[in-house]
Amino acid sequence: MINKRLLIKHLLAHNDENSFYDKKRKIDISHKEGKAKFLKHICALSNSNPKNNSYIVIGVEDEDNNIVGVDFFDDSKIQNLINAYLTHPPIVQYENIPFPHLPDDKVVGLVTIRATGKITSLRKNIWKYYGGSVFFRDGSMSMPKVFDIEIKDVNSKIVEAIENNAQNNIEHTLNGVFDFMNKRKDYNAQYKVFKEYFVVCWAGQKKVVKDETFFSRVDIELINEQVRLFFSALDEVSIYMDEDNFKIIEYVNLGLQGSNKYYPLEETIIKFENNASYNIDTKLLFEPPQYDKKVLFHIYNANNAILEKLKKGVTLTRREESDLKNLPATYLICYLNLFHEAIDKLHEAKPYLKAYNLELYNLHKETLRILRKVKYS
């Protein structure tokens, strides 16, 4: 089993970006340009490596390989995006890898790309790239190319050596458990061993509501691979387990005018097998709350007025200050109730909320995370 933290270190140590490895400071697939560039790199790496894994490391400075991290990205539906836009899509996995020196809310993103052996191309137009385009890696660049020869496999031995050097061992596992338990001791840190092989650590602030147990500020890691499976400072989560499975149900708090309610968002089940393997299955549970259109229209316009004040730097009233905290979630509710323009307003609000204060910016990021999961499903 590969220790993903070690793998990232070995990739960063292997010269510079090349035909099987790319690094990014960050990615943003919330808009067309970001999606298009991400898909271009996936396509190029898949075509350039037909018989071995390719990797993208996210959260690294390009000049000096300094690991600065990015926000936790729990988009289990990213394969849906790949399948929608690419012909002969590779199998793509996005994992969040914690590093000891990073803040709790930052990780390094690791994208693993496993080709199918067939030529991957864009299925349809996106941004400035045309449907049918084929990309390859040319050194550290992803370039469109015309080809009439069989793809050559030149990286398999190098990638195999890197992956072999990143294999896990009992020392790495024990160190990972001790690090987690010490770092999370204020949040009810626990661990469980599955199938005498896999170690899962988790922590969170516990509370009991009507005989049900929930956790907030939840952090869950699969120690064997140094992969963070879940992290949220905002959501409520329920956790269940037996000898074979570890199940997480994530809830989101939504509502209008103070009448909020917890809605199940997504269920994740990690099933551990006897053959030293595991599978992660996710299922969207979310049923968006429905509201009277006249009420929503009034609230939507009020939100727009607050956003205009933010853009112009006009001082908000105390009531508007209170409503501002609900602005991202309210735009989400409007969008889920078929106010299609609300999604544009949500994106438009991002820089102004970020400039206003960190709490509002985090609420905005949380809202986009929910929206991303719902859209890709």
N, C-alpha and C positions, 0 to 999 in steps of 0.2 A: 504494500500500500504506500502511495506516494505522500510524503509530508509536503503540503503545498507551500508552506513558508520556505522550506529548504529549496524547493523547485524554483520559486521566484528569485531567491538569492543566486542560484546557479545560472538562471537565465540572464540576470543583470550582470553577472560576472563574465558572460560569454560574449566578449567583444562588444559589438553594438547591434542595433536592430538589423535583421537580415531576413532571409526568405522564409524562416519558420518562426519568427518572433518579432513582435512589435511592442512598443511601450507608448503610453499616453499619459499626459497630465490628468485629463478627465475626458469623459464622453458625455454627450447629451442627446438622447434619442427621443426627447419630448417634442422636437420639431423636425421638419423635413430635411434640412441641411445636415443636422446631426445624425439622423437615421441613415441618410444616403452615404455619408462618409464611413459610418460604422459598417454598413452592408458592403461597401467597396472593399474595406480591409478584410472582412470575413471571406468575401469572394476570392480575393487575391491570395490569401494565405491557404485557403482550401485548394485552389488550383495549383499552387506552387509546391504543395506537400501531399501528394495523393496517397502515400503509404505510411505517414506518421502524423502525430499530433502537431498542431501549431498553437501558438499562444499569443495573447495580448495581455500585457500587464498594465493596469490602470492605477494612477496615483503616484507616478514617478516623474521627477523633473528630468527633462530631456538632456540638459547640459551635463549634469554631474551624477545622474542616477540616484539622487537623493529621494528617499521614500517619504513622501508627505501625506499620502493617503487621500481617500475620497469618502463620501457618505456611503453608509451601508446601502446596498442596492439589492432588494429581495424580489427581483422580477423573475418569477419562475416561468413566466409566459414568453420569455425572450425567443424561444424556439418558434413560437407562433409567428413572430415578426420575420424571422429568417425564412420560414416556409412560405410566407405570403409574398416575399419579394424575390426569392432566388429559385432558379431552376436547378434541380439536383442539389438541394441544400445540404450542407454538412450538418453533423450533429454538434450543437453548440451548447456549452455549459458555462454559466457565469457563477463564480464562487467568491465569497467575501473572506479575505484572509487577514486575521488580526496580527499586528506586530506590537511587541511590548512597549516601544517608545511612542506609539501613537495615542492620541486621546481616545476615550472609550467609544466615541461616536464615529471614529475614522477607521477604515480598513484599506487594504490593497485589493483591488478587483483583479481577478484572474479569469480570463476567457479562454477556454479550451476548445479547439476546433478540430473535429475529426472528419476528414473527407470521406466521401463515398467511393472515390476512384473515378468518378465521372466529372466532366467539365461543368463547373458551376458558372451561371450567368445571371444577370438581372432579368427577372421575369417581366417587369414593366417599368415605365419611366418613373424616376424619383429625383427631384431637384434638377440638377443639370446633367444627370446620367440617363442614357436612353436604354429602354428595354432591349435585351439581347446583348448588352455590353459584357465583355469578358475581361477580367482583371487578373494580373499576375504580380508577384513581387519582383522588383528589379532592385536588388540590394535592400535598402530600407524604405523604398517607395512602392506604393501600390499603383500600378500603371495599367491602362487599357492596352491590349495587344491583339494582333491578328496572328493566328497560329495555324500551322498545317502539319505539325509533327506531334508525335506522342510525347506526353509530359515525362520528363526525366525525374527519377527519384534520386536526389543528391544529399538528402538530409537525414535519412532514417538512422544511420549509425550515430550521428552526432546527437540527435534527439534521444535515442535510446540510452546513450551514455549519460546525458544530463538527468534523465528520469531515474536511471539506476542509482546515481549518486544522491538522489533525493528520497530514497526509500526510508520509511519510518523504522524506528527501533524502540525498544522498551524504555531506554533512557529519555528519548524525545517525548514519549508518551507520558512518563511520570513527571518530567519537568513541566509539561503542558498542564497536567492536572494540578500540580502544586502552585503554578503561576496563577491559574484561574481561581483556585480556592482562596489564595491570599488576596488577590486583587478584588474579589467579589464577596469577601466575608461579611460586609455590611448588608448584603442583599440575599441572605438565606441561601448561600451557595451550596450546591449538592452535586453528586455525580452518581452514575449508574453504569455498570458494565453489562453489555449485551453480548450473548453468545460467546462469553469468555474471551472476547477479543476487542470489541468496540467500546470506547469510553465516551459517554456523553456527559458534559458538565452544563449546568444551568443555574441561573440565579434570577431573583426578582423580588419585589416587595409584595408580600402576601396579604390578601384581604379576603374575608368571607362575607358574601352577600346572599342572604336567604339560603343557607346551607350549601352554597356553591363557592368554590375557591377560585380566586382569580389572582393574577400576578401583573404588576406593572414594572416598568424599567427592566424589561426582560432581556437577558443575554443567554443564548444557547450555542454551544460549540461542540463539534465533533473533534475530539482531541487527537485522534489517530492521524487525521489529515490536516489538523490546524485550520479547520474551516468553521467560520461563524455561520450558523444556520439561521439565526434570528436575532435581531436587535431592535428595540424600540424603547424610547423614553416616554412615549405617549400612550400607546395602546394598552388595552386590557387583554390578557391572554389566559386561556385555561390549558392545563397540561395534564395529559393522561398517559399511562404507560403500563405495559405488561412485559412478559419475558421476551417478546419478539418485536414489539412496536413502541415507538415514542411519538405521541400525537399532540399537535399544537392546534388550537382553534383561536384565531385572532379576531378581535372585536374592534369596531370603530364607533366612536361617540358622535352622533349626528343629530341635528334638530334645528328648529327655528324658534326664535324669541324665547329662549330659555327652557323650552320643552324638549330636552335632549333624551336620547335613548341609545342603548348599546345594540348594535346590529352585528351579527356574525359576518365576517368578511371572507375568511379563507381557512380551510382545513389543510394541514400538512401532516402526512403520516410517513415516518421514517421506519421502514421495515428491514430488519436485520436478518440475513439468511445464514444457514449453517455452513455455507461454502466461503466464508470470509468476504462476503459482498453485502451491499445494501442498496435499497431503492428508495427514492423520495417521490411520493405522489402528492399532488396538490389538487384541491377541488374548491372552486369558487362557491361560496355560500350566500353571497351578498344579494339581497333583494332591496333595491333602493326605495326609500320612503317616498310616498306620493302625497302631494299637497294640492290644495285648491289653487287653480291657475291665477285667479284674481289676487289672492294673498301673495303668491309668489311674484307676480308682476310688480306689486307695490314694493316688496322687499328688494327685488332685483334693481329697480330704479333708485332706491335709497342707497344701495351698494355702489351703483354707478356714480351717484352724487359724491359719496365719500371718496371714491377713487379719483374723481376730478379734483377734489380739494387737495388730496395728497400730491397729485401731479403739479399743482400750482403752488404748493407750499402754504396753503391756507390753514390756520389753526383750527383743530377740530373741537367740537363741543364735548362735554363729558359723555353724553349719550352716544355720540359718534365714536368716541374712543372705545366704548364698550362694544359697539357694533363692529368696529374694525377687527376685533379678535375673531369674530365669526365670519368675516368676509370670505376667506378662502373656502370654508366648508359650505357657506351659503351659495356661492357660485357653483360649487360642485352639485349641490342639491338642485339648483335651477337647471343645470345641464342635464342631470339625470331625469328631470321632468320635462325634457324636450325644449328647453330654452337654449338653442344651439349656439347662440352668440356668447353665452356665459363662459364657454371654454376660452374664447379669445380674451375676454375680460380677465379671466384667471391668470393667463400668461402675461397679459399687459401689466397686472398688478405686481408681478414678481420684484422688479428692481426697487419699487417704491416701498414695499413691505420690508425688503432687505435693508434699505436705508433707514427705515423708521426704527426698528429694533429687532434683535435676534429672535425673540419669542415668536413674533409674527412671521418671520422668515421660516422658522422651523415648522410652524403650522401650515404654511404654504407648501413646503416640501412634502409634508405628510399627506396633504390633500392630493398633490400630484401623484404620489405613490399609490393611493387608493384608485385614482382615476386610471392610472396605467394598468393596474391589475384588471379592472373592470373592462377596459377597452380591448385588451389583448385576449380576453376570454370570449 
